[in-house]
Amino acid sequence: MTRMKYFATAPSEWSSYLMNGDASELDEDEQQWCDDWIKSVGLGSPFECEDAGFRKRHDAFPFYPQAARCQRYIFFSS
């Protein structure tokens, strides 16, 4: 079975929560936006991330409709 890599961009400020489960830097709304976004991706938690620069629009824009410094999150399919 071949596992596929998938990529998605989202705010960098979410990376500690997405990668380590540490939500200490997020308020309740931001944590909910992140949870809603990661659920919409449908691939579980990312296993890696890399700088994607400042983006006017990113893949999490429907949940966080602001320009932001972003990470490119990397997921494996199940």
PyMOL Python script that loads the backbone (N, CA, C, O; Angstrom):
from pymol import cmd

cmd.read_pdbstr("""\
ATOM      1  N   MET A   1       0.845  -1.181   0.000  1.00  0.00           N
ATOM      2  CA  MET A   1       0.000   0.000   0.000  1.00  0.00           C
ATOM      3  C   MET A   1       0.884   1.236   0.000  1.00  0.00           C
ATOM      4  O   MET A   1       1.737   1.395   0.874  1.00  0.00           O
ATOM      5  N   THR A   2       0.688   2.092  -0.956  1.00  0.00           N
ATOM      6  CA  THR A   2       1.468   3.311  -1.074  1.00  0.00           C
ATOM      7  C   THR A   2       0.784   4.444  -0.329  1.00  0.00           C
ATOM      8  O   THR A   2      -0.405   4.704  -0.516  1.00  0.00           O
ATOM      9  N   ARG A   3       1.551   5.109   0.515  1.00  0.00           N
ATOM     10  CA  ARG A   3       1.025   6.272   1.233  1.00  0.00           C
ATOM     11  C   ARG A   3       1.343   7.517   0.427  1.00  0.00           C
ATOM     12  O   ARG A   3       2.458   7.676  -0.072  1.00  0.00           O
ATOM     13  N   MET A   4       0.380   8.382   0.303  1.00  0.00           N
ATOM     14  CA  MET A   4       0.545   9.617  -0.452  1.00  0.00           C
ATOM     15  C   MET A   4       0.800  10.773   0.500  1.00  0.00           C
ATOM     16  O   MET A   4       0.279  10.798   1.616  1.00  0.00           O
ATOM     17  N   LYS A   5       1.605  11.729   0.053  1.00  0.00           N
ATOM     18  CA  LYS A   5       1.810  12.959   0.805  1.00  0.00           C
ATOM     19  C   LYS A   5       0.811  13.995   0.321  1.00  0.00           C
ATOM     20  O   LYS A   5       0.528  14.095  -0.873  1.00  0.00           O
ATOM     21  N   TYR A   6       0.284  14.761   1.257  1.00  0.00           N
ATOM     22  CA  TYR A   6      -0.611  15.867   0.949  1.00  0.00           C
ATOM     23  C   TYR A   6      -0.089  17.115   1.639  1.00  0.00           C
ATOM     24  O   TYR A   6       0.526  17.038   2.703  1.00  0.00           O
ATOM     25  N   PHE A   7      -0.334  18.256   1.031  1.00  0.00           N
ATOM     26  CA  PHE A   7       0.166  19.522   1.536  1.00  0.00           C
ATOM     27  C   PHE A   7      -0.976  20.508   1.699  1.00  0.00           C
ATOM     28  O   PHE A   7      -1.911  20.523   0.898  1.00  0.00           O
ATOM     29  N   ALA A   8      -0.901  21.331   2.735  1.00  0.00           N
ATOM     30  CA  ALA A   8      -1.895  22.378   2.950  1.00  0.00           C
ATOM     31  C   ALA A   8      -1.240  23.525   3.717  1.00  0.00           C
ATOM     32  O   ALA A   8      -0.429  23.297   4.614  1.00  0.00           O
ATOM     33  N   THR A   9      -1.595  24.744   3.362  1.00  0.00           N
ATOM     34  CA  THR A   9      -1.048  25.903   4.056  1.00  0.00           C
ATOM     35  C   THR A   9      -2.053  26.430   5.078  1.00  0.00           C
ATOM     36  O   THR A   9      -3.263  26.428   4.855  1.00  0.00           O
ATOM     37  N   ALA A  10      -1.509  26.878   6.200  1.00  0.00           N
ATOM     38  CA  ALA A  10      -2.320  27.441   7.282  1.00  0.00           C
ATOM     39  C   ALA A  10      -1.399  28.332   8.126  1.00  0.00           C
ATOM     40  O   ALA A  10      -0.178  28.272   7.985  1.00  0.00           O
ATOM     41  N   PRO A  11      -1.981  29.151   8.996  1.00  0.00           N
ATOM     42  CA  PRO A  11      -1.170  30.067   9.794  1.00  0.00           C
ATOM     43  C   PRO A  11      -0.079  29.377  10.613  1.00  0.00           C
ATOM     44  O   PRO A  11      -0.286  28.308  11.187  1.00  0.00           O
ATOM     45  N   SER A  12       1.071  30.014  10.647  1.00  0.00           N
ATOM     46  CA  SER A  12       2.211  29.510  11.421  1.00  0.00           C
ATOM     47  C   SER A  12       1.898  29.441  12.899  1.00  0.00           C
ATOM     48  O   SER A  12       2.405  28.566  13.601  1.00  0.00           O
ATOM     49  N   GLU A  13       1.067  30.356  13.383  1.00  0.00           N
ATOM     50  CA  GLU A  13       0.770  30.362  14.821  1.00  0.00           C
ATOM     51  C   GLU A  13       0.039  29.101  15.274  1.00  0.00           C
ATOM     52  O   GLU A  13      -0.055  28.841  16.473  1.00  0.00           O
ATOM     53  N   TRP A  14      -0.474  28.325  14.339  1.00  0.00           N
ATOM     54  CA  TRP A  14      -1.139  27.071  14.668  1.00  0.00           C
ATOM     55  C   TRP A  14      -0.165  25.901  14.783  1.00  0.00           C
ATOM     56  O   TRP A  14      -0.551  24.833  15.257  1.00  0.00           O
ATOM     57  N   SER A  15       1.073  26.075  14.367  1.00  0.00           N
ATOM     58  CA  SER A  15       1.989  24.937  14.245  1.00  0.00           C
ATOM     59  C   SER A  15       2.253  24.212  15.561  1.00  0.00           C
ATOM     60  O   SER A  15       2.303  22.982  15.572  1.00  0.00           O
ATOM     61  N   SER A  16       2.422  24.925  16.659  1.00  0.00           N
ATOM     62  CA  SER A  16       2.677  24.251  17.938  1.00  0.00           C
ATOM     63  C   SER A  16       1.486  23.373  18.332  1.00  0.00           C
ATOM     64  O   SER A  16       1.666  22.276  18.860  1.00  0.00           O
ATOM     65  N   TYR A  17       0.294  23.853  18.077  1.00  0.00           N
ATOM     66  CA  TYR A  17      -0.908  23.084  18.385  1.00  0.00           C
ATOM     67  C   TYR A  17      -1.043  21.878  17.453  1.00  0.00           C
ATOM     68  O   TYR A  17      -1.317  20.765  17.902  1.00  0.00           O
ATOM     69  N   LEU A  18      -0.851  22.107  16.159  1.00  0.00           N
ATOM     70  CA  LEU A  18      -1.007  21.021  15.193  1.00  0.00           C
ATOM     71  C   LEU A  18       0.069  19.951  15.325  1.00  0.00           C
ATOM     72  O   LEU A  18      -0.209  18.763  15.162  1.00  0.00           O
ATOM     73  N   MET A  19       1.288  20.368  15.617  1.00  0.00           N
ATOM     74  CA  MET A  19       2.401  19.420  15.655  1.00  0.00           C
ATOM     75  C   MET A  19       2.595  18.782  17.033  1.00  0.00           C
ATOM     76  O   MET A  19       3.017  17.629  17.128  1.00  0.00           O
ATOM     77  N   ASN A  20       2.287  19.532  18.106  1.00  0.00           N
ATOM     78  CA  ASN A  20       2.595  19.058  19.462  1.00  0.00           C
ATOM     79  C   ASN A  20       1.403  19.036  20.409  1.00  0.00           C
ATOM     80  O   ASN A  20       1.533  18.597  21.551  1.00  0.00           O
ATOM     81  N   GLY A  21       0.244  19.504  19.954  1.00  0.00           N
ATOM     82  CA  GLY A  21      -0.926  19.552  20.823  1.00  0.00           C
ATOM     83  C   GLY A  21      -0.872  20.660  21.858  1.00  0.00           C
ATOM     84  O   GLY A  21      -1.651  20.649  22.811  1.00  0.00           O
ATOM     85  N   ASP A  22       0.040  21.627  21.689  1.00  0.00           N
ATOM     86  CA  ASP A  22       0.206  22.730  22.637  1.00  0.00           C
ATOM     87  C   ASP A  22      -0.601  23.942  22.177  1.00  0.00           C
ATOM     88  O   ASP A  22      -0.192  24.659  21.264  1.00  0.00           O
ATOM     89  N   ALA A  23      -1.744  24.165  22.812  1.00  0.00           N
ATOM     90  CA  ALA A  23      -2.626  25.267  22.436  1.00  0.00           C
ATOM     91  C   ALA A  23      -2.412  26.511  23.293  1.00  0.00           C
ATOM     92  O   ALA A  23      -3.242  27.420  23.273  1.00  0.00           O
ATOM     93  N   SER A  24      -1.323  26.566  24.038  1.00  0.00           N
ATOM     94  CA  SER A  24      -1.106  27.675  24.976  1.00  0.00           C
ATOM     95  C   SER A  24      -0.999  29.038  24.301  1.00  0.00           C
ATOM     96  O   SER A  24      -1.247  30.056  24.946  1.00  0.00           O
ATOM     97  N   GLU A  25      -0.641  29.083  23.035  1.00  0.00           N
ATOM     98  CA  GLU A  25      -0.517  30.355  22.316  1.00  0.00           C
ATOM     99  C   GLU A  25      -1.810  30.768  21.609  1.00  0.00           C
ATOM    100  O   GLU A  25      -1.869  31.842  21.010  1.00  0.00           O
ATOM    101  N   LEU A  26      -2.836  29.934  21.671  1.00  0.00           N
ATOM    102  CA  LEU A  26      -4.087  30.206  20.962  1.00  0.00           C
ATOM    103  C   LEU A  26      -5.193  30.562  21.944  1.00  0.00           C
ATOM    104  O   LEU A  26      -5.258  30.025  23.050  1.00  0.00           O
ATOM    105  N   ASP A  27      -6.070  31.487  21.517  1.00  0.00           N
ATOM    106  CA  ASP A  27      -7.262  31.711  22.329  1.00  0.00           C
ATOM    107  C   ASP A  27      -8.306  30.667  21.913  1.00  0.00           C
ATOM    108  O   ASP A  27      -8.072  29.889  20.988  1.00  0.00           O
ATOM    109  N   GLU A  28      -9.437  30.653  22.585  1.00  0.00           N
ATOM    110  CA  GLU A  28     -10.450  29.618  22.316  1.00  0.00           C
ATOM    111  C   GLU A  28     -10.950  29.653  20.879  1.00  0.00           C
ATOM    112  O   GLU A  28     -11.129  28.605  20.257  1.00  0.00           O
ATOM    113  N   ASP A  29     -11.180  30.866  20.340  1.00  0.00           N
ATOM    114  CA  ASP A  29     -11.644  30.976  18.952  1.00  0.00           C
ATOM    115  C   ASP A  29     -10.612  30.422  17.981  1.00  0.00           C
ATOM    116  O   ASP A  29     -10.955  29.662  17.076  1.00  0.00           O
ATOM    117  N   GLU A  30      -9.345  30.799  18.164  1.00  0.00           N
ATOM    118  CA  GLU A  30      -8.293  30.320  17.268  1.00  0.00           C
ATOM    119  C   GLU A  30      -8.156  28.803  17.326  1.00  0.00           C
ATOM    120  O   GLU A  30      -7.949  28.152  16.302  1.00  0.00           O
ATOM    121  N   GLN A  31      -8.272  28.251  18.514  1.00  0.00           N
ATOM    122  CA  GLN A  31      -8.191  26.796  18.651  1.00  0.00           C
ATOM    123  C   GLN A  31      -9.366  26.129  17.931  1.00  0.00           C
ATOM    124  O   GLN A  31      -9.189  25.096  17.284  1.00  0.00           O
ATOM    125  N   GLN A  32     -10.554  26.709  18.038  1.00  0.00           N
ATOM    126  CA  GLN A  32     -11.718  26.155  17.348  1.00  0.00           C
ATOM    127  C   GLN A  32     -11.560  26.252  15.839  1.00  0.00           C
ATOM    128  O   GLN A  32     -11.907  25.313  15.123  1.00  0.00           O
ATOM    129  N   TRP A  33     -11.036  27.385  15.338  1.00  0.00           N
ATOM    130  CA  TRP A  33     -10.794  27.533  13.894  1.00  0.00           C
ATOM    131  C   TRP A  33      -9.819  26.469  13.411  1.00  0.00           C
ATOM    132  O   TRP A  33     -10.015  25.854  12.362  1.00  0.00           O
ATOM    133  N   CYS A  34      -8.770  26.264  14.190  1.00  0.00           N
ATOM    134  CA  CYS A  34      -7.766  25.260  13.834  1.00  0.00           C
ATOM    135  C   CYS A  34      -8.378  23.858  13.845  1.00  0.00           C
ATOM    136  O   CYS A  34      -8.156  23.076  12.921  1.00  0.00           O
ATOM    137  N   ASP A  35      -9.138  23.546  14.875  1.00  0.00           N
ATOM    138  CA  ASP A  35      -9.801  22.238  14.955  1.00  0.00           C
ATOM    139  C   ASP A  35     -10.742  22.024  13.774  1.00  0.00           C
ATOM    140  O   ASP A  35     -10.769  20.945  13.183  1.00  0.00           O
ATOM    141  N   ASP A  36     -11.510  23.050  13.434  1.00  0.00           N
ATOM    142  CA  ASP A  36     -12.436  22.939  12.306  1.00  0.00           C
ATOM    143  C   ASP A  36     -11.678  22.730  11.000  1.00  0.00           C
ATOM    144  O   ASP A  36     -12.084  21.927  10.160  1.00  0.00           O
ATOM    145  N   TRP A  37     -10.582  23.453  10.835  1.00  0.00           N
ATOM    146  CA  TRP A  37      -9.789  23.319   9.611  1.00  0.00           C
ATOM    147  C   TRP A  37      -9.190  21.925   9.503  1.00  0.00           C
ATOM    148  O   TRP A  37      -9.309  21.282   8.460  1.00  0.00           O
ATOM    149  N   ILE A  38      -8.550  21.449  10.563  1.00  0.00           N
ATOM    150  CA  ILE A  38      -7.887  20.147  10.492  1.00  0.00           C
ATOM    151  C   ILE A  38      -8.911  19.031  10.261  1.00  0.00           C
ATOM    152  O   ILE A  38      -8.607  18.039   9.598  1.00  0.00           O
ATOM    153  N   LYS A  39     -10.112  19.188  10.800  1.00  0.00           N
ATOM    154  CA  LYS A  39     -11.179  18.216  10.538  1.00  0.00           C
ATOM    155  C   LYS A  39     -11.570  18.243   9.057  1.00  0.00           C
ATOM    156  O   LYS A  39     -11.830  17.199   8.460  1.00  0.00           O
ATOM    157  N   SER A  40     -11.610  19.452   8.464  1.00  0.00           N
ATOM    158  CA  SER A  40     -11.987  19.578   7.052  1.00  0.00           C
ATOM    159  C   SER A  40     -10.934  18.969   6.133  1.00  0.00           C
ATOM    160  O   SER A  40     -11.264  18.491   5.048  1.00  0.00           O
ATOM    161  N   VAL A  41      -9.677  18.982   6.552  1.00  0.00           N
ATOM    162  CA  VAL A  41      -8.604  18.382   5.758  1.00  0.00           C
ATOM    163  C   VAL A  41      -8.783  16.865   5.699  1.00  0.00           C
ATOM    164  O   VAL A  41      -8.540  16.242   4.666  1.00  0.00           O
ATOM    165  N   GLY A  42      -9.208  16.284   6.814  1.00  0.00           N
ATOM    166  CA  GLY A  42      -9.531  14.858   6.851  1.00  0.00           C
ATOM    167  C   GLY A  42      -8.343  13.913   6.806  1.00  0.00           C
ATOM    168  O   GLY A  42      -8.494  12.748   6.437  1.00  0.00           O
ATOM    169  N   LEU A  43      -7.159  14.398   7.177  1.00  0.00           N
ATOM    170  CA  LEU A  43      -5.967  13.549   7.118  1.00  0.00           C
ATOM    171  C   LEU A  43      -5.286  13.395   8.475  1.00  0.00           C
ATOM    172  O   LEU A  43      -4.154  12.916   8.548  1.00  0.00           O
ATOM    173  N   GLY A  44      -5.955  13.791   9.534  1.00  0.00           N
ATOM    174  CA  GLY A  44      -5.331  13.721  10.855  1.00  0.00           C
ATOM    175  C   GLY A  44      -4.340  14.848  11.043  1.00  0.00           C
ATOM    176  O   GLY A  44      -4.434  15.882  10.382  1.00  0.00           O
ATOM    177  N   SER A  45      -3.398  14.652  11.935  1.00  0.00           N
ATOM    178  CA  SER A  45      -2.407  15.680  12.221  1.00  0.00           C
ATOM    179  C   SER A  45      -1.269  15.639  11.207  1.00  0.00           C
ATOM    180  O   SER A  45      -0.923  14.570  10.704  1.00  0.00           O
ATOM    181  N   PRO A  46      -0.684  16.802  10.904  1.00  0.00           N
ATOM    182  CA  PRO A  46       0.463  16.803   9.998  1.00  0.00           C
ATOM    183  C   PRO A  46       1.680  16.187  10.683  1.00  0.00           C
ATOM    184  O   PRO A  46       1.771  16.190  11.911  1.00  0.00           O
ATOM    185  N   PHE A  47       2.609  15.661   9.896  1.00  0.00           N
ATOM    186  CA  PHE A  47       3.815  15.082  10.483  1.00  0.00           C
ATOM    187  C   PHE A  47       5.018  16.004  10.316  1.00  0.00           C
ATOM    188  O   PHE A  47       6.074  15.761  10.900  1.00  0.00           O
ATOM    189  N   GLU A  48       4.863  17.053   9.526  1.00  0.00           N
ATOM    190  CA  GLU A  48       5.975  17.971   9.276  1.00  0.00           C
ATOM    191  C   GLU A  48       5.407  19.290   8.767  1.00  0.00           C
ATOM    192  O   GLU A  48       4.292  19.341   8.247  1.00  0.00           O
ATOM    193  N   CYS A  49       6.186  20.350   8.924  1.00  0.00           N
ATOM    194  CA  CYS A  49       5.799  21.628   8.330  1.00  0.00           C
ATOM    195  C   CYS A  49       7.047  22.388   7.927  1.00  0.00           C
ATOM    196  O   CYS A  49       8.143  22.142   8.430  1.00  0.00           O
ATOM    197  N   GLU A  50       6.849  23.329   6.995  1.00  0.00           N
ATOM    198  CA  GLU A  50       7.949  24.162   6.522  1.00  0.00           C
ATOM    199  C   GLU A  50       7.402  25.541   6.206  1.00  0.00           C
ATOM    200  O   GLU A  50       6.216  25.696   5.916  1.00  0.00           O
ATOM    201  N   ASP A  51       8.266  26.538   6.261  1.00  0.00           N
ATOM    202  CA  ASP A  51       7.844  27.911   6.046  1.00  0.00           C
ATOM    203  C   ASP A  51       7.238  28.089   4.655  1.00  0.00           C
ATOM    204  O   ASP A  51       7.810  27.653   3.656  1.00  0.00           O
ATOM    205  N   ALA A  52       6.086  28.729   4.605  1.00  0.00           N
ATOM    206  CA  ALA A  52       5.425  29.022   3.334  1.00  0.00           C
ATOM    207  C   ALA A  52       5.344  30.522   3.079  1.00  0.00           C
ATOM    208  O   ALA A  52       4.752  30.952   2.089  1.00  0.00           O
ATOM    209  N   GLY A  53       5.940  31.329   3.973  1.00  0.00           N
ATOM    210  CA  GLY A  53       5.939  32.771   3.789  1.00  0.00           C
ATOM    211  C   GLY A  53       4.613  33.410   4.172  1.00  0.00           C
ATOM    212  O   GLY A  53       3.706  32.753   4.683  1.00  0.00           O
ATOM    213  N   PHE A  54       4.530  34.696   3.915  1.00  0.00           N
ATOM    214  CA  PHE A  54       3.311  35.448   4.213  1.00  0.00           C
ATOM    215  C   PHE A  54       2.341  35.259   3.058  1.00  0.00           C
ATOM    216  O   PHE A  54       2.704  35.449   1.897  1.00  0.00           O
ATOM    217  N   ARG A  55       1.117  34.888   3.377  1.00  0.00           N
ATOM    218  CA  ARG A  55       0.101  34.615   2.345  1.00  0.00           C
ATOM    219  C   ARG A  55      -1.139  35.471   2.569  1.00  0.00           C
ATOM    220  O   ARG A  55      -1.659  35.565   3.681  1.00  0.00           O
ATOM    221  N   LYS A  56      -1.595  36.085   1.497  1.00  0.00           N
ATOM    222  CA  LYS A  56      -2.868  36.804   1.576  1.00  0.00           C
ATOM    223  C   LYS A  56      -4.010  35.815   1.716  1.00  0.00           C
ATOM    224  O   LYS A  56      -4.956  36.051   2.467  1.00  0.00           O
ATOM    225  N   ARG A  57      -3.920  34.699   0.986  1.00  0.00           N
ATOM    226  CA  ARG A  57      -4.906  33.613   1.090  1.00  0.00           C
ATOM    227  C   ARG A  57      -4.147  32.308   1.289  1.00  0.00           C
ATOM    228  O   ARG A  57      -3.086  32.094   0.702  1.00  0.00           O
ATOM    229  N   HIS A  58      -4.693  31.459   2.107  1.00  0.00           N
ATOM    230  CA  HIS A  58      -4.087  30.164   2.411  1.00  0.00           C
ATOM    231  C   HIS A  58      -5.205  29.135   2.452  1.00  0.00           C
ATOM    232  O   HIS A  58      -6.378  29.489   2.327  1.00  0.00           O
ATOM    233  N   ASP A  59      -4.864  27.885   2.624  1.00  0.00           N
ATOM    234  CA  ASP A  59      -5.871  26.817   2.589  1.00  0.00           C
ATOM    235  C   ASP A  59      -6.844  26.862   3.764  1.00  0.00           C
ATOM    236  O   ASP A  59      -7.946  26.320   3.676  1.00  0.00           O
ATOM    237  N   ALA A  60      -6.451  27.495   4.850  1.00  0.00           N
ATOM    238  CA  ALA A  60      -7.339  27.604   6.019  1.00  0.00           C
ATOM    239  C   ALA A  60      -8.149  28.899   6.000  1.00  0.00           C
ATOM    240  O   ALA A  60      -8.806  29.227   6.988  1.00  0.00           O
ATOM    241  N   PHE A  61      -8.112  29.635   4.900  1.00  0.00           N
ATOM    242  CA  PHE A  61      -8.788  30.933   4.804  1.00  0.00           C
ATOM    243  C   PHE A  61     -10.273  30.882   5.165  1.00  0.00           C
ATOM    244  O   PHE A  61     -10.763  31.823   5.790  1.00  0.00           O
ATOM    245  N   PRO A  62     -11.018  29.825   4.800  1.00  0.00           N
ATOM    246  CA  PRO A  62     -12.432  29.780   5.208  1.00  0.00           C
ATOM    247  C   PRO A  62     -12.624  29.755   6.732  1.00  0.00           C
ATOM    248  O   PRO A  62     -13.686  30.126   7.232  1.00  0.00           O
ATOM    249  N   PHE A  63     -11.606  29.323   7.457  1.00  0.00           N
ATOM    250  CA  PHE A  63     -11.687  29.235   8.914  1.00  0.00           C
ATOM    251  C   PHE A  63     -10.958  30.388   9.605  1.00  0.00           C
ATOM    252  O   PHE A  63     -11.283  30.740  10.740  1.00  0.00           O
ATOM    253  N   TYR A  64      -9.991  30.966   8.933  1.00  0.00           N
ATOM    254  CA  TYR A  64      -9.174  32.060   9.451  1.00  0.00           C
ATOM    255  C   TYR A  64      -9.011  33.058   8.305  1.00  0.00           C
ATOM    256  O   TYR A  64      -7.978  33.072   7.635  1.00  0.00           O
ATOM    257  N   PRO A  65     -10.029  33.890   8.079  1.00  0.00           N
ATOM    258  CA  PRO A  65     -10.052  34.747   6.884  1.00  0.00           C
ATOM    259  C   PRO A  65      -9.189  36.004   7.012  1.00  0.00           C
ATOM    260  O   PRO A  65      -9.679  37.128   6.898  1.00  0.00           O
ATOM    261  N   GLN A  66      -7.910  35.788   7.249  1.00  0.00           N
ATOM    262  CA  GLN A  66      -6.963  36.886   7.341  1.00  0.00           C
ATOM    263  C   GLN A  66      -5.661  36.465   6.678  1.00  0.00           C
ATOM    264  O   GLN A  66      -5.315  35.284   6.651  1.00  0.00           O
ATOM    265  N   ALA A  67      -4.951  37.437   6.150  1.00  0.00           N
ATOM    266  CA  ALA A  67      -3.604  37.160   5.670  1.00  0.00           C
ATOM    267  C   ALA A  67      -2.751  36.767   6.871  1.00  0.00           C
ATOM    268  O   ALA A  67      -2.987  37.235   7.985  1.00  0.00           O
ATOM    269  N   ALA A  68      -1.764  35.910   6.647  1.00  0.00           N
ATOM    270  CA  ALA A  68      -0.952  35.437   7.769  1.00  0.00           C
ATOM    271  C   ALA A  68       0.374  34.875   7.292  1.00  0.00           C
ATOM    272  O   ALA A  68       0.502  34.435   6.149  1.00  0.00           O
ATOM    273  N   ARG A  69       1.359  34.893   8.178  1.00  0.00           N
ATOM    274  CA  ARG A  69       2.585  34.123   7.941  1.00  0.00           C
ATOM    275  C   ARG A  69       2.152  32.671   8.062  1.00  0.00           C
ATOM    276  O   ARG A  69       1.464  32.301   9.013  1.00  0.00           O
ATOM    277  N   CYS A  70       2.552  31.850   7.105  1.00  0.00           N
ATOM    278  CA  CYS A  70       2.021  30.487   7.027  1.00  0.00           C
ATOM    279  C   CYS A  70       3.113  29.422   7.006  1.00  0.00           C
ATOM    280  O   CYS A  70       4.284  29.680   6.727  1.00  0.00           O
ATOM    281  N   GLN A  71       2.665  28.233   7.313  1.00  0.00           N
ATOM    282  CA  GLN A  71       3.454  27.018   7.171  1.00  0.00           C
ATOM    283  C   GLN A  71       2.791  26.149   6.108  1.00  0.00           C
ATOM    284  O   GLN A  71       1.574  26.189   5.926  1.00  0.00           O
ATOM    285  N   ARG A  72       3.585  25.386   5.430  1.00  0.00           N
ATOM    286  CA  ARG A  72       3.069  24.354   4.542  1.00  0.00           C
ATOM    287  C   ARG A  72       3.106  23.069   5.355  1.00  0.00           C
ATOM    288  O   ARG A  72       4.179  22.530   5.628  1.00  0.00           O
ATOM    289  N   TYR A  73       1.943  22.584   5.737  1.00  0.00           N
ATOM    290  CA  TYR A  73       1.826  21.378   6.547  1.00  0.00           C
ATOM    291  C   TYR A  73       1.791  20.158   5.636  1.00  0.00           C
ATOM    292  O   TYR A  73       1.146  20.162   4.587  1.00  0.00           O
ATOM    293  N   ILE A  74       2.491  19.126   6.056  1.00  0.00           N
ATOM    294  CA  ILE A  74       2.632  17.922   5.255  1.00  0.00           C
ATOM    295  C   ILE A  74       1.950  16.766   5.987  1.00  0.00           C
ATOM    296  O   ILE A  74       2.218  16.507   7.160  1.00  0.00           O
ATOM    297  N   PHE A  75       1.073  16.088   5.275  1.00  0.00           N
ATOM    298  CA  PHE A  75       0.279  14.979   5.808  1.00  0.00           C
ATOM    299  C   PHE A  75       0.550  13.726   4.996  1.00  0.00           C
ATOM    300  O   PHE A  75       0.895  13.812   3.817  1.00  0.00           O
ATOM    301  N   PHE A  76       0.398  12.569   5.609  1.00  0.00           N
ATOM    302  CA  PHE A  76       0.361  11.288   4.904  1.00  0.00           C
ATOM    303  C   PHE A  76      -1.078  10.822   4.878  1.00  0.00           C
ATOM    304  O   PHE A  76      -1.824  11.028   5.835  1.00  0.00           O
ATOM    305  N   SER A  77      -1.463  10.199   3.790  1.00  0.00           N
ATOM    306  CA  SER A  77      -2.792   9.590   3.757  1.00  0.00           C
ATOM    307  C   SER A  77      -2.773   8.357   4.637  1.00  0.00           C
ATOM    308  O   SER A  77      -1.722   7.756   4.862  1.00  0.00           O
ATOM    309  N   SER A  78      -3.938   7.987   5.130  1.00  0.00           N
ATOM    310  CA  SER A  78      -4.045   6.813   6.005  1.00  0.00           C
ATOM    311  C   SER A  78      -3.950   5.538   5.243  1.00  0.00           C
ATOM    312  O   SER A  78      -4.022   4.460   5.832  1.00  0.00           O
TER     313      SER A  78
END
""", "prot")
cmd.dss("prot")
cmd.show_as("cartoon", "prot")
cmd.util.cbc("prot")
cmd.orient("prot")
